[in-house]
Amino acid sequence: MEKENETELRLAALCRSLGHLWSEDDIVNVRCEMPVEKRRECTLTLYGKKFSKPNVNFQALQNTMKKAWKTDTVTYNQKAPGFYSFLFKTEAEKEKVLSQGPWLFANNLLVLKQCVADIPEHCYEFTKCAFWVQIVGIPPRWIIREVYSDLAAKIGKVLEIQLQSKGVTYKTG
């Protein structure tokens, strides 16, 4: 808690030292609605950021992900080193890719985020990624949702629990 207050104070001091970088006159009110086709494009777009080694062969990334995702209909775009956009043809294809993640390329994590129409590309946060975790070795009488939920919470935020006959799987983020 003390460290958070110190960080907030430092941030406030930094903001004060920057002064006024913009004024009310710099604000532009956009008078038109987002076109329907642009809104649909955003709905079908995922942004991806690759960690560790951002400089990779973009063609190799495309070829590998086409095979891994089992689709030839994705449009790939490199926005910056290690930062990509993926435009899918259908919502079903996009959701399949999201649900089957996380994804790796060249042994580096590729974190995917859904495009949101009102958020600029450079404002997405790629600091968290959901993972499936399997917890084994629990005595049979303790294989209940509450026990596994408590155990999984020690790893991270529990997003989903799957109780299966062959074991229990959790998605944490």
VEXLUMBA-236354 format. One record per atom (N, C-alpha, C, O): x, y, z; residue in three letters. Coordinates in pm, whole numbers, padded with zeros to 5 digits, always signed. Layout:
XYZala ...
***
This chain:
+00083-00118+00000met +00000+00000+00000met +00088+00125+00000met +00061+00221-00073met +00192+00124+00082glu +00281+00239+00090glu +00352+00263-00043glu +00369+00377-00085glu +00392+00154-00108lys +00460+00164-00237lys +00366+00222-00343lys +00409+00300-00428lys +00235+00184-00339glu +00137+00237-00433glu +00123+00388-00416glu +00116+00461-00514glu +00117+00436-00290asn +00106+00580-00264asn +00228+00654-00315asn +00216+00763-00372asn +00346+00595-00296glu +00469+00657-00344glu +00467+00666-00496glu +00507+00768-00553glu +00421+00562-00561thr +00412+00561-00706thr +00313+00667-00755thr +00341+00737-00852thr +00200+00679-00689glu +00101+00780-00726glu +00157+00920-00709glu +00134+01007-00794glu +00230+00945-00602leu +00289+01075-00579leu +00393+01108-00687leu +00399+01221-00736leu +00474+01010-00723arg +00574+01031-00830arg +00506+01062-00962arg +00549+01151-01035arg +00399+00988-00993leu +00326+01010-01117leu +00263+01149-01118leu +00269+01218-01220leu +00204+01190-01008ala +00144+01324-00999ala +00250+01432-01018ala +00226+01531-01088ala +00368+01415-00957ala +00476+01512-00973ala +00523+01519-01118ala +00550+01627-01170ala +00533+01404-01182leu +00574+01399-01322leu +00473+01472-01410leu +00511+01549-01498leu +00345+01449-01387cys +00240+01515-01464cys +00246+01667-01445cys +00230+01742-01541cys +00269+01712-01322arg +00280+01855-01296arg +00400+01915-01370arg +00391+02026-01423arg +00511+01842-01373ser +00631+01894-01438ser +00616+01901-01590ser +00683+01981-01656ser +00529+01819-01646leu +00507+01823-01790leu +00427+01946-01832leu +00436+01990-01947leu +00351+02001-01740gly +00272+02120-01772gly +00154+02087-01859gly +00101+01976-01855gly +00112+02184-01937his -00006+02167-02023his +00041+02129-02163his +00086+02214-02239his +00031+02003-02196leu +00073+01955-02327leu -00036+01975-02432leu -00008+01971-02552leu -00157+01998-02388trp -00268+02021-02481trp -00367+02116-02415trp -00365+02135-02293trp -00452+02174-02495ser -00553+02264-02443ser -00689+02222-02497ser -00698+02133-02581ser -00792+02286-02449glu -00928+02257-02496glu -00941+02280-02646glu -01020+02213-02712glu -00862+02373-02701asp -00867+02401-02845asp -00816+02284-02928asp -00846+02275-03047asp -00739+02195-02866asp -00684+02079-02938asp -00786+01966-02957asp -00763+01874-03035asp -00897+01973-02886ile -00997+01866-02892ile -01083+01883-03016ile -01132+01992-03045ile -01100+01774-03090val -01184+01774-03209val -01301+01680-03185val -01283+01562-03155val -01420+01733-03198asn -01540+01651-03187asn -01575+01597-03324asn -01600+01673-03418asn -01575+01466-03336val -01607+01401-03462val -01758+01401-03479val -01832+01359-03390val -01803+01448-03595arg -01946+01465-03615arg -02015+01345-03679arg -02137+01344-03691arg -01941+01248-03721cys -02005+01136-03790cys -01993+01007-03709cys -01908+00994-03622cys -02080+00913-03740glu -02077+00782-03678glu -01973+00695-03748glu -01940+00719-03864glu -01924+00595-03678met -01833+00500-03740met -01910+00419-03843met -02018+00368-03813met -01857+00407-03965pro -01926+00328-04067pro -01946+00183-04021pro -01863+00127-03950pro -02057+00124-04063val -02092-00012-04024val -01982-00110-04062val -01950-00200-03985val -01923-00095-04181glu -01818-00189-04225glu -01693-00177-04138glu -01625-00277-04115glu -01661-00057-04090lys -01545-00041-04001lys -01574-00103-03863lys -01485-00163-03803lys -01695-00089-03816arg -01733-00149-03688arg -01726-00302-03699arg -01677-00369-03607arg -01773-00358-03810arg -01767-00504-03831arg -01622-00550-03841arg -01586-00653-03785arg -01539-00473-03911glu -01397-00508-03923glu -01332-00513-03786glu -01252-00603-03758glu -01365-00418-03702cys -01309-00416-03566cys -01356-00539-03488cys -01278-00599-03415cys -01481-00576-03504thr -01535-00695-03435thr -01459-00821-03475thr -01445-00913-03394thr -01411-00826-03598leu -01343-00946-03649leu -01190-00938-03637leu -01120-01026-03686leu -01139-00834-03571thr -00995-00813-03561thr -00943-00845-03421thr -01003-00809-03320thr -00830-00914-03420leu -00754-00936-03297leu -00620-00867-03313leu -00561-00868-03421leu -00572-00806-03205tyr -00436-00755-03202tyr -00351-00856-03128tyr -00396-00919-03033tyr -00228-00871-03173gly -00137-00965-03108gly -00003-00902-03083gly +00048-00825-03164gly +00055-00937-02969lys +00189-00890-02936lys +00272-01011-02899lys +00230-01093-02817lys +00389-01020-02958lys +00480-01130-02933lys +00584-01086-02832lys +00641-00978-02844lys +00607-01171-02733phe +00702-01137-02628phe +00836-01205-02651phe +00845-01303-02725phe +00937-01153-02588ser +01075-01198-02590ser +01148-01144-02712ser +01224-01047-02699ser +01128-01203-02828lys +01200-01160-02948lys +01100-01100-03047lys +01040-01173-03126lys +01081-00967-03043pro +00980-00909-03130pro +01017-00913-03278pro +00928-00918-03363pro +01145-00910-03311asn +01186-00912-03451asn +01191-01055-03503asn +01283-01131-03473asn +01090-01089-03583val +01084-01222-03642val +01050-01208-03789val +01010-01100-03835val +01065-01315-03861asn +01027-01319-04002asn +00875-01318-04010asn +00809-01414-03971asn +00820-01209-04061phe +00675-01192-04065phe +00608-01298-04153phe +00500-01347-04120phe +00671-01334-04263gln +00616-01438-04351gln +00611-01572-04279gln +00515-01648-04293gln +00714-01602-04200ala +00716-01726-04123ala +00605-01726-04019ala +00541-01829-03997ala +00581-01611-03955leu +00472-01600-03858leu +00338-01629-03926leu +00257-01706-03874leu +00315-01568-04042gln +00190-01590-04115gln +00171-01738-04150gln +00064-01795-04126gln +00274-01799-04206asn +00264-01940-04246asn +00240-02031-04126asn +00158-02123-04134asn +00309-02006-04017thr +00294-02088-03898thr +00155-02074-03838thr +00091-02173-03802thr +00106-01950-03826met -00024-01928-03765met -00137-01980-03854met -00239-02027-03803met -00122-01974-03986lys -00222-02031-04076lys -00239-02180-04048lys -00350-02231-04044lys -00127-02248-04031lys -00132-02392-04001lys -00188-02418-03862lys -00273-02506-03844lys -00141-02343-03764ala -00186-02364-03626ala -00334-02332-03611ala -00406-02405-03542ala -00380-02224-03674trp -00519-02181-03662trp -00611-02254-03760trp -00733-02244-03751trp -00550-02328-03854lys -00625-02405-03954lys -00722-02317-04033lys -00839-02349-04049lys -00669-02204-04082thr -00749-02116-04165thr -00658-02038-04261thr -00549-01994-04224thr -00705-02022-04383asp -00632-01945-04484asp -00696-01807-04505asp -00648-01730-04588asp -00800-01777-04433thr -00878-01657-04461thr -00842-01538-04371thr -00907-01435-04380thr -00741-01551-04288val -00702-01441-04199val -00612-01344-04276val -00523-01386-04349val -00637-01214-04258thr -00550-01112-04315thr -00454-01067-04205thr -00497-01022-04099thr -00324-01080-04232tyr -00219-01048-04135tyr -00160-00912-04166tyr -00141-00877-04283tyr -00130-00835-04061asn -00069-00705-04079asn +00029-00681-03965asn -00007-00696-03848asn +00152-00645-03999gln +00250-00613-03895gln +00242-00463-03870gln +00271-00383-03959gln +00203-00425-03749lys +00187-00284-03711lys +00320-00223-03668lys +00349-00107-03698lys +00400-00301-03597ala +00531-00261-03546ala +00604-00391-03514ala +00542-00497-03514ala +00734-00386-03486pro +00803-00510-03450pro +00736-00578-03330pro +00725-00521-03222pro +00691-00701-03352gly +00626-00778-03247gly +00481-00745-03222gly +00420-00802-03132gly +00422-00653-03301phe +00282-00611-03284phe +00208-00631-03416phe +00248-00578-03520phe +00098-00708-03410tyr +00028-00749-03532tyr -00122-00729-03518tyr -00176-00719-03408tyr -00189-00725-03634ser -00335-00733-03635ser -00373-00852-03721ser -00307-00884-03820ser -00481-00918-03681phe -00531-01036-03751phe -00679-01013-03778phe -00760-01007-03686phe -00715-01001-03906leu -00854-00979-03945leu -00912-01112-03994leu -00863-01169-04092leu -01015-01159-03927phe -01079-01286-03960phe -01200-01263-04050phe -01258-01155-04049phe -01237-01364-04125lys -01355-01353-04213lys -01484-01373-04135lys -01587-01314-04169lys -01479-01456-04030thr -01601-01483-03954thr -01575-01473-03804thr -01462-01489-03758thr -01680-01446-03731glu -01674-01441-03585glu -01636-01579-03530glu -01563-01589-03431glu -01687-01684-03593ala -01660-01821-03546ala -01510-01853-03554ala -01455-01912-03461ala -01445-01815-03664glu -01301-01839-03677glu -01224-01766-03568glu -01135-01822-03505glu -01259-01640-03547lys -01191-01558-03447lys -01209-01617-03307lys -01112-01629-03232lys -01330-01654-03273glu -01358-01711-03141glu -01287-01843-03121glu -01242-01873-03010glu -01276-01923-03226lys -01204-02051-03218lys -01058-02027-03183lys -01001-02095-03097lys -00997-01930-03249val -00856-01897-03222val -00840-01848-03079val -00747-01889-03009val -00929-01760-03034leu -00921-01709-02896leu -00937-01820-02793leu -00865-01825-02694leu -01032-01909-02818ser -01061-02013-02719ser -00953-02121-02713ser -00938-02188-02610ser -00879-02140-02820gln -00777-02244-02822gln -00639-02195-02778gln -00544-02273-02776gln -00627-02069-02743gly -00500-02012-02701gly -00463-02056-02561gly -00540-02129-02499gly -00352-02017-02509pro -00259-01920-02566pro -00175-01979-02679pro -00164-02101-02693pro -00117-01891-02760trp -00042-01931-02877trp +00105-01894-02862trp +00140-01794-02799trp +00189-01976-02922leu +00333-01951-02926leu +00378-01942-03070leu +00323-02009-03157leu +00477-01859-03094phe +00547-01858-03222phe +00696-01850-03191phe +00740-01761-03118phe +00772-01942-03246ala +00917-01949-03222ala +00946-01950-03071ala +01037-01881-03025ala +00868-02027-02996asn +00882-02042-02852asn +00864-01911-02775asn +00918-01895-02666asn +00790-01819-02832asn +00759-01691-02767asn +00608-01674-02762asn +00538-01705-02858asn +00558-01625-02649leu +00416-01607-02629leu +00360-01500-02722leu +00419-01392-02737leu +00247-01530-02785leu +00174-01435-02868leu +00043-01406-02796leu -00048-01489-02797leu +00034-01288-02732val -00086-01251-02657val -00183-01184-02752val -00146-01092-02825val -00308-01230-02752leu -00411-01177-02840leu -00514-01096-02761leu -00552-01135-02650leu -00558-00985-02819lys -00661-00899-02759lys -00763-00863-02865lys -00729-00840-02981lys -00888-00859-02825gln -00997-00819-02913gln -00987-00670-02944gln -00965-00589-02854gln -01002-00633-03071cys -01006-00493-03111cys -01133-00430-03053cys -01241-00490-03057cys -01119-00310-02999val -01233-00233-02949val -01236-00103-03029val -01135-00032-03037val -01350-00073-03088ala -01362+00036-03184ala -01312+00170-03133ala -01257+00248-03212ala -01328+00199-03006asp -01293+00332-02954asp -01157+00340-02886asp -01125+00440-02822asp -01076+00235-02900ile -00944+00234-02835ile -00835+00237-02943ile -00834+00150-03030ile -00745+00336-02939pro -00634+00340-03036pro -00543+00218-03021pro -00529+00162-02912pro -00482+00178-03132glu -00396+00058-03132glu -00288+00061-03025glu -00259-00042-02964glu -00229+00176-03001his -00117+00185-02907his -00160+00181-02760his -00075+00185-02671his -00290+00175-02734cys -00339+00178-02596cys -00376+00040-02540cys -00425+00031-02427cys -00355-00065-02615tyr -00389-00199-02566tyr -00283-00247-02467tyr -00164-00219-02483tyr -00329-00318-02367glu -00238-00371-02264glu -00220-00521-02287glu -00318-00596-02289glu -00097-00563-02303phe -00066-00703-02329phe +00012-00763-02213phe +00105-00842-02236phe -00023-00729-02091thr +00054-00773-01975thr -00003-00899-01910thr +00059-00955-01820thr -00120-00944-01955lys -00182-01064-01897lys -00229-01156-02008lys -00267-01112-02117lys -00226-01284-01977cys -00271-01385-02073cys -00331-01502-01996cys -00274-01548-01897cys -00446-01548-02041ala -00511-01661-01974ala -00445-01792-02016ala -00410-01810-02133ala -00429-01884-01920phe -00371-02015-01945phe -00459-02122-01884phe -00521-02101-01780phe -00465-02237-01950trp -00530-02353-01890trp -00429-02420-01799trp -00313-02439-01837trp -00472-02454-01680val -00387-02520-01581val -00459-02646-01533val -00577-02640-01499val -00389-02758-01531gln -00448-02882-01481gln -00388-02910-01344gln -00266-02914-01327gln -00476-02931-01247ile -00432-02962-01110ile -00463-03108-01085ile -00578-03151-01098ile -00360-03186-01047val -00377-03329-01025val -00328-03365-00884val -00265-03284-00817val -00359-03485-00843gly -00310-03536-00715gly -00399-03503-00597gly -00355-03514-00482gly -00520-03465-00622ile -00614-03432-00514ile -00690-03560-00476ile -00736-03631-00565ile -00704-03590-00346pro -00780-03709-00306pro -00923-03703-00362pro -00983-03596-00369pro -00977-03819-00401pro -01108-03822-00466pro -01220-03750-00390pro -01304-03686-00453pro -01221-03758-00258arg -01331-03695-00185arg -01323-03542-00188arg -01420-03475-00154arg -01207-03486-00229trp -01191-03341-00236trp -01204-03287-00379trp -01180-03170-00404trp -01243-03374-00472ile -01261-03328-00610ile -01399-03263-00620ile -01495-03321-00670ile -01403-03140-00571ile -01525-03060-00577ile -01486-02919-00625ile -01373-02874-00605ile -01579-02853-00687arg -01556-02722-00748arg -01491-02621-00652arg -01399-02550-00691arg -01538-02616-00528glu -01488-02516-00433glu -01340-02537-00402glu -01264-02441-00393glu -01300-02662-00385val -01159-02692-00354val -01071-02650-00471val -00968-02584-00452val -01110-02688-00591tyr -01030-02653-00708tyr -01030-02503-00734tyr -00929-02448-00779tyr -01139-02438-00706ser -01145-02292-00721ser -01046-02224-00626ser -00976-02131-00666ser -01040-02270-00502asp -00946-02214-00405asp -00801-02241-00447asp -00715-02153-00435asp -00773-02362-00495leu -00638-02395-00539leu -00598-02311-00660leu -00488-02256-00664leu -00686-02300-00757ala -00656-02224-00879ala -00638-02076-00849ala -00560-02008-00916ala -00709-02024-00749ala -00697-01883-00713ala -00557-01849-00664ala -00516-01733-00669ala -00483-01948-00617lys -00344-01925-00574lys -00254-01896-00693lys -00149-01833-00678lys -00294-01940-00812ile -00215-01921-00933ile -00250-01788-00998ile -00162-01717-01046ile -00378-01753-00999gly -00423-01630-01063gly -00574-01620-01056gly -00639-01698-00987gly -00628-01526-01128lys -00773-01506-01133lys -00837-01622-01209lys -00796-01653-01321lys -00936-01686-01148val -01002-01801-01210val -01108-01750-01307val -01200-01678-01268val -01095-01788-01433leu -01190-01747-01535leu -01294-01854-01565leu -01409-01823-01594leu -01252-01980-01557glu -01341-02089-01593glu -01292-02217-01526glu -01172-02237-01509glu -01385-02302-01488ile -01352-02431-01427ile -01417-02540-01511ile -01535-02531-01545ile -01341-02643-01545gln -01397-02758-01615gln -01370-02883-01533gln -01256-02928-01525gln -01474-02938-01472leu -01463-03065-01401leu -01488-03176-01503leu -01594-03181-01566leu -01390-03264-01517gln -01401-03373-01614gln -01370-03504-01545gln -01307-03506-01439gln -01415-03613-01605ser -01392-03744-01544ser -01243-03777-01535ser -01201-03851-01445ser -01162-03724-01627lys -01019-03754-01624lys -00937-03652-01547lys -00815-03665-01540lys -01001-03552-01490gly -00930-03450-01413gly -01004-03318-01418gly -01112-03308-01476gly -00946-03220-01357val -01007-03088-01351val -00912-02989-01421val -00791-02994-01400val -00967-02903-01503thr -00889-02804-01576thr -00942-02665-01542thr -01063-02645-01531thr -00850-02570-01525tyr -00887-02432-01493tyr -00823-02338-01591tyr -00711-02360-01637tyr -00894-02233-01624lys -00836-02125-01703lys -00816-02009-01609lys -00910-01960-01547lys -00689-01964-01598thr -00658-01852-01510thr -00601-01739-01593thr -00544-01761-01700thr -00616-01620-01543gly -00564-01504-01617gly -00493-01409-01528gly -00443-01306-01574gly 
***
